[in-house]
Amino acid sequence: KEDECLVTLSKSHKSKEDEWFIDECKKRFGVVHEIPTGSSLKLCKVAEGKADIYSRLGPTYQWDIAAGQAVAVAAGGVVSDLSGRPLRYEFKSSTKNPQFFCAGDNSFSWKDVFLKLV
């Protein structure tokens, strides 16, 4: 539905930034359904179409999301930093990801939602 948004987010790490994002979605869509999910499965929920978006506004490591990103992109979704650039990986286990989002509908300008944070 165009007047609602399904947002998947961490089961155990809901930040002030996550609350901000949910409030922004409520302004744009009216109804927001939160779907708490663990780890890389959040990106898979988006790939399945069971969530519209997952935003990660806190720290993660490459190995936290790389597999989920591959699934989401293969399903036609997008995973990018808040400026809209695709995430890239290095082979360093200590490298953290930037803040990012994963969306199933890459025609919607999600990066416009995040402009206040960039």
N, C-alpha and C positions, 0 to 999 in steps of 0.2 A: 504494500500500500504506500502511496506517496505521502500520506500524512503521519506515518510512523517510521521509526528507525529501530533496528535490532542491533544493539551494541554488545559485543563480547568484551569482557575485561577480566582481570586477574581475580582469582578466588581470594587471594590473601594480601594483595598490595593495591589498595584503592587510595590514590593520592589526591591532593587538592587539585592538581592538574586534571586528573580523571573526572573529578566532580565538575570542574569548569567545562570540560568537553561535553559531558552529559547535559549540562545546562545549555550550551550552545546548540546541541542537537535538539533539545526541547523547543528552543526558539525557532528553529528551522522546520521541524517536523511535527511538533505538537506532542506526540506520544513517543516515548522512548522505553523500550524493553531492555533491561540489563540481563545479560547471560553470563554469569560467572563461570569461567572455564580455566583449566590448568594449562600452563606451559605453551608449547608450540601448537597445541590443539585449537587455540583461539584462531589462528590463521586458517586451520582446516575447517572450522565452523563457517568462516567466510567463504572458503572455496566450495563448501557444500551448499551454500545459499541459506544456511540456518542462522546467519548473522550478516548484517550489512557492512559493518565496519568493526575493526579492532584498532585502537590507538594505544601506543605504548609511549607514555610520557615520562617514564622512569628508566633506569638503567637495565639493560640486558646484554648478554654476550652473544657473539655470532652463533655459537652452538645452541643457544636457546631457541632460535627461530629459523635457522637456515633451511631445515627440512620443511617446515610449515610454509616458508616463503616459496619453495620450489613447487609445492602442491597448489598454493593459491595462484601463482602465476600460470601454472599449467592449466588451471581451470578458467583462466581468462581474467583473473583479478590483478590488482596492482599492489605492490609493497614499495613504499618510498619514504624518504625522510619528509619532514613537515614542509619543506620547500618544493616537494614534488619530484626530487631526484631519486632514481632507483637505488636501493641499498647495494653496496658492493662489499665484498669480503676479502680479507687478507688471511694468510695462514698463521695468525698469531692468536693463541688462545686467550691472551690478556686483553685483546681489543674489544672495547664496548661498542655497541651500536648507538647511533644517534637516536633521538626521539623519532618515531616513525608511525605510519599507519598502514593498515592492510584493508583494502576495500574490494568488494566484489564487482561493483559497478564503476568502471574506470571512466565513464562519461560524466559522472557527477564531479564537480570541482571541489573535492574534499580539501585540497590545499588552501582554498579560500577560507575555510573554517579555521585553519590553523595559523593564518597570517598574524594574529595577535601574539602568538607564541614564538614566531621566528625572529 
